[in-house]
């Protein structure tokens, strides 16, 4: 008996996907597996305010998750884990395009 692969609900974003985007866009010399989900992307200057907006735009374009303006703050995008949590909150609140 074969089981169908699980698909994530619309708007769901995994830490692996976020890490993949961050590495591709901002850390091309780093292997995705090496990026700790708690690594501080702001304190290490991987992300700045423009980078934060690029991540938010990617969440909307790729996953249909619209992060409200009030959520576009440093602490919400500090790490891969924080970005996932922010995306989950936005999706749960109906922030989908």
N, C-alpha and C positions, 0 to 999 in steps of 0.2 A: 504494500500500500504506500503510495507516494503522497506526500503532503505538499501542498502549494506553498511557495515561499511567502512569508508574511510581508505585507506591504505596510508601510507606516501611514497613519492617517494624514490627510491633507494638512499641510502646514507644519508637519513634524520635521524637525531638523536634528540630525545627530551631531554629536561632538566630532565624529570622524569627518563628516562633510564640512563642518566649519573649519576644522584643522586643515583639511585639504585646501580649502579656499585661502585661508590665511597663509599657508606655506606657499601656494602657487603665486599669490599676489604680492606678499610682503617678505617672505623668507625663502626664496628659491634655492638656497644652498642647504636647507635643512630637510631632513627626511621627516615626513608626516608622523611616523611612529615615534619620533624623538620629541615631538611637541607635547609637553605635559598640559593637560586640560586646565590646570591652575596657573600656568605660566603667566606672569603679569605682562600683558602686551603693551600696556600704557607706560608703566615705569621703565620698561626697557626700550621705549620709543619704536617698537614694532608698529604700533598704531598711533596716529595722531588724530586730530579732529576730522581731517579729510578722509583718513583711513576708516574711521568710525562710520562716516557717511557711506563709504564704498561698501562696507560690510552690510549696512542697513539696506542699501540698494540691491545688493546681491540676495539678501533674504527675501526681498519683495519679488525680484525678477525670477529667481530660481525656485522659491518655495511658496510664493504668494503670501508671505507674512509681512504685514505692514506694521512696523514699529511706530507707535505714536511719538510725536515730537517730544513730549515730556519724558519719554524713556530714552531719548538720544543723549545719554550722559555717560561720562567716563566709567563710573562704577558698573554700569550695565553692559559695558563692552570691554571690561578689564581683562578677561580671560576667555578662552574657548568655552569653558563651563558657564561663565556669566552670560555670554552671548546666547548659548542654548537656552538658558533659563529665561532670558529676555524674550527670545523668539517664542518659547512655550507660553509665556504670559500673554504676549500679543495675540497669538493664535487663539488661545482660550477666551480672550476678551472679544473675539470676533474680528481681529485685525488681519483680515485676509483680503487679498485683492481679487 
